Amino acid sequence: MNEPRCNSDPTGDTLQDWIQEMAFHVKKIDPKHLVEIGLEGFYGPSTPQRLQFNPNTYAQQVGTDFIRNHQVL
């Protein structure tokens, strides 16, 4: 996975479901495989107090949430 985005769902729920599905799929085939999402590091709804550190408002519109997305792994 590399820089996944879902502009149609800024809440990030659709992207989170996809990340989880793909990560579990890869781990089912190869449990020792390193899985990385490859996000830019934008903060999202899971850490509203950190949104101010995003480089611009666009970062909040692509459905990514660095903290939430990496908790699936």
KOLPA-118229 format. One line per 2 residues: their letters; for each residue x, y, z of N, C-alpha, C. Coordinates in Angstrom, 3 decimals, padded with zeros to 6 digits. Layout:
<sites>
A	X,Y,Z,X,Y,Z,X,Y,Z ~ ...
</sites>
This chain:
<sites>
MN	000.859,-001.167,000.000,000.000,000.000,000.000,000.904,001.228,000.000 ~ 000.564,002.204,-000.777,001.362,003.415,-000.794,000.462,004.623,-000.997
EP	000.422,005.450,000.021,-000.369,006.673,000.018,-001.811,006.456,-000.417 ~ -002.529,005.524,000.212,-003.939,005.342,-000.150,-004.757,006.555,000.268
RC	-005.774,006.859,-000.514,-006.663,007.988,-000.216,-008.073,007.633,-000.639 ~ -009.031,008.305,-000.015,-010.423,008.151,-000.414,-011.088,009.518,-000.294
NS	-010.976,010.301,-001.338,-011.513,011.667,-001.326,-013.023,011.713,-001.148 ~ -013.712,010.628,-001.479,-015.170,010.627,-001.375,-015.650,010.406,000.060
DP	-014.750,010.073,000.982,-015.135,009.848,002.379,-014.096,010.463,003.310 ~ -014.211,011.772,003.594,-013.230,012.435,004.453,-013.238,011.943,005.906
TG	-014.260,011.161,006.295,-014.269,010.614,007.662,-013.179,009.569,007.831 ~ -012.764,008.952,006.735,-011.725,007.935,006.790,-012.228,006.532,007.024
DT	-013.525,006.362,007.227,-014.066,005.030,007.523,-013.883,004.056,006.360 ~ -014.131,004.517,005.158,-013.975,003.653,003.983,-012.520,003.233,003.819
LQ	-011.623,004.180,003.944,-010.200,003.884,003.813,-009.730,002.951,004.924 ~ -010.194,003.182,006.134,-009.808,002.328,007.260,-010.254,000.887,007.026
DW	-011.467,000.712,006.544,-011.960,-000.640,006.243,-011.098,-001.311,005.178 ~ -010.724,-000.557,004.156,-009.899,-001.112,003.082,-008.506,-001.488,003.589
IQ	-007.905,-000.615,004.391,-006.580,-000.898,004.954,-006.625,-002.169,005.795 ~ -007.638,-002.273,006.629,-007.773,-003.460,007.475,-007.943,-004.718,006.626
EM	-008.803,-004.647,005.623,-009.038,-005.801,004.754,-007.756,-006.237,004.043 ~ -007.020,-005.292,003.488,-005.798,-005.620,002.756,-004.701,-006.134,003.689
AF	-004.562,-005.527,004.855,-003.538,-005.968,005.809,-003.816,-007.392,006.274 ~ -005.059,-007.685,006.605,-005.408,-009.041,007.041,-005.225,-010.049,005.910
HV	-005.533,-009.639,004.685,-005.358,-010.530,003.533,-003.882,-010.912,003.364 ~ -003.011,-009.918,003.402,-001.575,-010.182,003.252,-001.066,-011.049,004.397
KK	-001.472,-010.724,005.628,-001.010,-011.483,006.794,-001.539,-012.914,006.796 ~ -002.689,-013.134,006.191,-003.236,-014.490,006.106,-002.372,-015.350,005.182
ID	-001.911,-014.747,004.111,-001.055,-015.455,003.161,000.352,-015.647,003.732 ~ 000.876,-014.598,004.357,002.243,-014.629,004.887,002.278,-013.895,006.223
PK	002.083,-014.605,007.338,002.009,-013.973,008.658,003.247,-013.161,009.048 ~ 004.382,-013.441,008.455,005.612,-012.724,008.810,005.934,-011.581,007.846
HL	005.046,-011.345,006.904,005.269,-010.301,005.897,005.139,-008.922,006.534 ~ 006.093,-008.044,006.248,006.026,-006.670,006.719,004.984,-005.915,005.890
VE	004.032,-005.310,006.562,002.987,-004.545,005.881,003.098,-003.091,006.322 ~ 003.199,-002.205,005.362,003.303,-000.771,005.628,002.263,-000.056,004.788
IG	001.657,000.950,005.353,000.613,001.684,004.648,001.215,002.738,003.726 ~ 002.242,003.416,004.173,002.899,004.418,003.344,002.163,005.741,003.302
LE	001.660,006.173,004.434,000.947,007.447,004.504,001.917,008.617,004.640 ~ 001.434,009.797,004.286,002.243,011.008,004.429,002.378,011.437,005.884
GF	001.495,010.986,006.727,001.565,011.356,008.138,000.568,012.425,008.546 ~ -000.514,012.573,007.779,-001.529,013.567,008.123,-002.330,013.113,009.336
YG	-002.599,014.046,010.216,-003.477,013.755,011.348,-004.923,013.819,010.879 ~ -005.777,013.046,011.549,-007.182,012.997,011.177,-008.089,013.101,012.379
PS	-009.333,012.663,012.235,-010.340,012.803,013.286,-009.993,012.115,014.608 ~ -009.121,011.110,014.591,-008.801,010.417,015.848,-007.955,011.282,016.779
TP	-007.334,012.314,016.243,-006.515,013.224,017.052,-006.831,014.675,016.682 ~ -008.027,015.151,017.014,-008.422,016.506,016.607,-007.500,017.598,017.150
QR	-006.873,017.350,018.288,-005.974,018.349,018.860,-004.698,018.524,018.033 ~ -004.444,017.621,017.096,-003.234,017.696,016.265,-003.508,018.153,014.832
LQ	-004.759,018.379,014.491,-005.083,018.791,013.121,-004.344,020.058,012.713 ~ -004.070,020.914,013.665,-003.379,022.173,013.372,-001.960,021.961,012.829
FN	-001.416,020.772,013.043,-000.056,020.485,012.581,-000.005,019.936,011.154 ~ -001.158,019.670,010.557,-001.191,019.259,009.154,-000.686,020.414,008.291
PN	-000.073,020.114,007.152,000.493,021.185,006.332,-000.543,022.115,005.704 ~ -001.779,021.615,005.529,-002.840,022.430,004.938,-004.186,021.754,005.202
TY	-005.275,022.396,004.826,-006.600,021.817,005.065,-006.883,020.635,004.149 ~ -006.195,020.560,003.018,-006.365,019.422,002.106,-006.095,018.105,002.827
AQ	-005.170,018.100,003.750,-004.784,016.886,004.474,-005.972,016.258,005.202 ~ -006.944,017.049,005.573,-008.112,016.549,006.294,-009.218,016.082,005.353
QV	-009.037,016.191,004.056,-010.087,015.873,003.097,-009.844,014.592,002.312 ~ -008.737,013.893,002.572,-008.396,012.711,001.776,-008.688,011.398,002.496
GT	-009.260,011.480,003.690,-009.661,010.271,004.399,-008.554,009.564,005.150 ~ -007.353,010.149,005.181,-006.264,009.496,005.903,-006.187,009.991,007.335
DF	-005.720,009.126,008.197,-005.550,009.442,009.615,-004.372,008.598,010.099 ~ -003.193,009.193,010.126,-001.956,008.470,010.399,-002.044,007.581,011.640
IR	-002.554,008.109,012.722,-002.629,007.349,013.974,-003.617,006.191,013.840 ~ -004.830,006.484,013.437,-005.866,005.443,013.312,-005.481,004.367,012.297
NH	-004.982,004.788,011.146,-004.652,003.832,010.091,-003.551,002.863,010.493 ~ -002.611,003.300,011.315,-001.520,002.419,011.727,-001.880,001.522,012.909
QV	-002.964,001.787,013.586,-003.358,000.933,014.707,-003.868,-000.421,014.245 ~ -004.260,-000.548,012.996,-004.751,-001.824,012.474,-003.618,-002.835,012.376
L	-002.405,-002.363,012.214,-001.260,-003.247,012.051,-000.731,-003.601,013.412
</sites>
